[in-house]
Amino acid sequence: MGETDVRVYQEDVLQAVVKHLNMTFFRGQEWVFQQDSGPAHKTKTTHEWLRRKLLVFINAENWLSGSADLKTLDNKPWAVLEDMPCRKHHNSLDSLRRYLLKAAAEIPLETERAATAELPERLKACVEV
């Protein structure tokens, strides 16, 4: 993982998308940001960026295991975001970025609440297994 990859992640994903979601989708509500274990997600500079720009994030040493059952956003809102851009051809990264921001703003808060409400049952099932 090179410095360029980390910088691209921080600028094109964290700054352009996550920070924007923090100000628009969540509109000042309390929320927690969790990444997966991508190499750019674990760097010291990424964690420093998150500490400066977001109120709460889950740092690498406290991440849940790789189980999709424990990642609430992977199952509902992100599935919607993954599906929506594929419905339209994008000629540029900027077009895709604008479309994703618009799509994220249109996801009903109830969708995220439903995903979060399922977490206790998912945790119980994982502990039993």
Contacts in CASP RR format, 6 or more apart in sequence:
PFRMAT RR
TARGET T0000
AUTHOR 0000-0000-0000
METHOD contacts of the structure
MODEL  1
MGETDVRVYQEDVLQAVVKHLNMTFFRGQEWVFQQDSGPAHKTKTTHEWL
RRKLLVFINAENWLSGSADLKTLDNKPWAVLEDMPCRKHHNSLDSLRRYL
LKAAAEIPLETERAATAELPERLKACVEV
1 39 0 8 1.000
1 40 0 8 1.000
1 43 0 8 1.000
5 39 0 8 1.000
5 40 0 8 1.000
6 40 0 8 1.000
6 43 0 8 1.000
6 45 0 8 1.000
6 46 0 8 1.000
8 40 0 8 1.000
9 40 0 8 1.000
9 41 0 8 1.000
9 46 0 8 1.000
10 40 0 8 1.000
10 45 0 8 1.000
10 46 0 8 1.000
10 49 0 8 1.000
12 93 0 8 1.000
12 97 0 8 1.000
14 46 0 8 1.000
14 49 0 8 1.000
14 50 0 8 1.000
14 53 0 8 1.000
15 53 0 8 1.000
16 97 0 8 1.000
17 97 0 8 1.000
17 100 0 8 1.000
17 101 0 8 1.000
17 104 0 8 1.000
18 33 0 8 1.000
18 54 0 8 1.000
19 53 0 8 1.000
19 54 0 8 1.000
20 101 0 8 1.000
21 101 0 8 1.000
21 104 0 8 1.000
22 28 0 8 1.000
22 31 0 8 1.000
22 53 0 8 1.000
22 54 0 8 1.000
24 101 0 8 1.000
24 104 0 8 1.000
24 105 0 8 1.000
25 104 0 8 1.000
25 105 0 8 1.000
25 107 0 8 1.000
30 55 0 8 1.000
30 56 0 8 1.000
31 56 0 8 1.000
32 56 0 8 1.000
32 57 0 8 1.000
32 58 0 8 1.000
33 50 0 8 1.000
33 54 0 8 1.000
33 56 0 8 1.000
33 57 0 8 1.000
33 58 0 8 1.000
34 57 0 8 1.000
34 58 0 8 1.000
34 63 0 8 1.000
34 64 0 8 1.000
34 71 0 8 1.000
34 73 0 8 1.000
35 41 0 8 1.000
35 57 0 8 1.000
35 58 0 8 1.000
35 63 0 8 1.000
36 63 0 8 1.000
36 66 0 8 1.000
36 71 0 8 1.000
37 60 0 8 1.000
37 63 0 8 1.000
37 66 0 8 1.000
40 46 0 8 1.000
41 60 0 8 1.000
42 60 0 8 1.000
47 57 0 8 1.000
47 59 0 8 1.000
47 60 0 8 1.000
50 57 0 8 1.000
50 59 0 8 1.000
51 57 0 8 1.000
64 70 0 8 1.000
64 71 0 8 1.000
67 126 0 8 1.000
68 74 0 8 1.000
68 75 0 8 1.000
69 122 0 8 1.000
69 125 0 8 1.000
69 126 0 8 1.000
70 119 0 8 1.000
70 122 0 8 1.000
70 123 0 8 1.000
70 126 0 8 1.000
72 112 0 8 1.000
72 115 0 8 1.000
72 116 0 8 1.000
72 118 0 8 1.000
72 119 0 8 1.000
72 122 0 8 1.000
73 112 0 8 1.000
73 115 0 8 1.000
75 115 0 8 1.000
75 118 0 8 1.000
76 111 0 8 1.000
76 112 0 8 1.000
76 114 0 8 1.000
76 115 0 8 1.000
77 104 0 8 1.000
77 107 0 8 1.000
77 111 0 8 1.000
77 112 0 8 1.000
77 115 0 8 1.000
80 103 0 8 1.000
80 107 0 8 1.000
80 111 0 8 1.000
81 100 0 8 1.000
81 103 0 8 1.000
81 104 0 8 1.000
81 107 0 8 1.000
84 99 0 8 1.000
84 100 0 8 1.000
84 103 0 8 1.000
85 96 0 8 1.000
85 99 0 8 1.000
85 100 0 8 1.000
85 103 0 8 1.000
88 99 0 8 1.000
90 96 0 8 1.000
90 99 0 8 1.000
END
